[in-house]
Amino acid sequence: MPELDQTYWERFHRLGISRRSFLQFCTLAAAGLGLGHEAVPSIVQAMEGKPRIPVLWLHGLECTCCSESFIRSSHPQVKDVVMSMISLDYDDLIMAAAGKQADAVLEEITSTYKGRYLVAVEGNVPLAEDGMYCFIGGRPFGEILKEVCHDALAVVAWGSCASWGCVQAARPNPTKSVPIHSVIRDKTVIKVPGCPPIAEVMTGILTYILTFDRFPELDRQGRPKMFFSQRIHDKCYRRPHFDAGQFVETWDDEGARKGYCLYKMGCKGPTTYNACSTIGWNDGVSFPIKSGHGCIGCSEDKFWDKGSFYSRLTDIQNFGVESNADQIGTAALAVAGGAVAVHAAATSFKHMRDKYRDEGGGGSGG
Amino acid sequence: MGLWRTESREPLGAGASFGPEGIEEEEYAPQAGETIYVHEAPVRLWHWLNAACIVILVVTGYLIGVPLPSTTGEPSEWYIMGYIRFAHFAASYIFTVGITFRFFWATIGNYYSRDMFYFPVWRRSWTNNFMRDLRWKLLLTDQVPCGAGHSPITRVAMVGLFLLPSLFMIVTGFALYSEATGRDSWEHHFFGWIVEFWRNTQDIHTLHRLGMWVMLVFTVIHIYMVVRDDILSGHSVIGTMFSGWRFFAGRR
């Protein structure tokens, strides 16, 4: 059992992390949260004085890519520090305990720290067949989730699965997977979408909660504004090419080699809210657009159901045949144009006929 | 004067007629040679400004979704998408202010400034006229519906194919615009809920684009109907939108 009354600093110290590294982390955390240098002392103070908040990390129907991303948080120390910073008391993926031992931790934390622990959820809840599609320890995941979240301070929905449903909830959604917020309705659910979310975003949000004892400001959809208030497009380094009208027209053309805008290749940057174009991935080395591929919009709701990743206009599937807005629009316009032409011709014909009858004398005149 | 002008078979206005409110519409029949002041100057100005805006919005809007062929050279030398988007946003502001003004004018203008904003399905005379208008437009009768204002079917079309789609385009348009102006902008404050309603803004892009095609369909039908009525109805239509006066030529 981890000792929960330790402060962060005590914990770090015990783990052999130097004071210097600790201060480095605090500075990095401040920068990551978009705070100035003057915020560093308050973060240090908080880390030194506050007992750690226990975090229970649940895994539902998911692929573990969120965890994979999380443990790759960029700065070498961050990985260690964050992992020890949150008192990650239960994470069935990486904890040493298993079986009954692990369940006991869950039990103890939820009863001892009522209203004082955070629940981080990776993956979503399949509702079909009474939750049969995700069983943990002989119980459906939805049941465990409700139980664990009951006395939680707040719930963090990691990734697009927990936030929106992601691939499991894509049409036709055979397991009836639903995002966390449709099961847990009485708690603040902080959504951190992305498939997976960026490691620094994940650690940044936890750091914020733990340091300032409050939740980050959320947007209308429940995402922290500090990371999800701008689109990929707004901060994309290829934006000048977009404004200039310079596009990649086909893969491997001149524009692709010169790094032009991927808009015509179906880049979803203009409709995707995330921090990829500022924070980047893998220690800030790159992000999809930087690597020459358009954004697929993985942090957006139902991004799997928005047609091809490679077309700018979304397919509309309600008509049985897949067609995009322009195809439907062109067809409608053709129908309208055809109807106008036919109507004009019919009008003309009718009046010519009437005129002929009138001139012929004795016509009924219609 | 018209190519298809036929011999008069019934007195002017024997078909459906629709006059100013307060006058029994069936009984109101404009006389040959009569002129009625229909479209006031602000309405005419709005109409042509609005038409210009729609042309700009459709052309630039189309090019935003399906951009022009790529340019080459230094990006600092070009600002094509930038100018296209600027034209779209500038025209959309004028369009929005124009429609807002037009709503306002409907409250203080004459009867004809109001009649495209609603259609009185609850009035027997209107529904009767609607059926007559429908028969005329389906070429089932020679009785030309004759009146100074918008015909019943036109009123339905104005609401369904112009006003509602326009409002839809304004609301979704500003919601999309709020994506660029940011979370603290007034656009997001007032229209951001649209983004939240559909969640994925890709859907709003798609719907906004479908709306563009609806506006185009409206334009095609509108122009056809106006030209047709100008030739067949026995009263001025196109000229009225320039001069404001509706001239009833009668049918000899």
Interface residues (C-beta under 8 A of the other chain):
Chain A: W164 D219 R220 Q221 K225 S229 Q230 R231 D234 P240 H241 F242 D243 A244 G245 Q246 F247 V248 E249 E254 G255 Y260 Y263 K264 K268 P270 T271 G297 E300 D301 K302 F303 K306 R312 L313 T314 I316 N324 A325 D326 I328 G329 T330 A332 L333 A336 G337 V340 H343 A344 A346 T347 S348 K350 H351 M352 D354 K355 D358 G365 G366
Chain B: W4 T6 E7 R9 G65 V66 P67 L68 P69 S70 T71 T72 P75 S76 E77 W78 Y79 I80 M81 G82 I84 L139 T141 D142 E179 A180 G182 R183 G192 W193 V195 E196 R199 N200 T201 Q202 D203 H205 T206 L207 R209 L210 M212 W213 V214 L216 V217 V220 I221 Y224 R228 L232
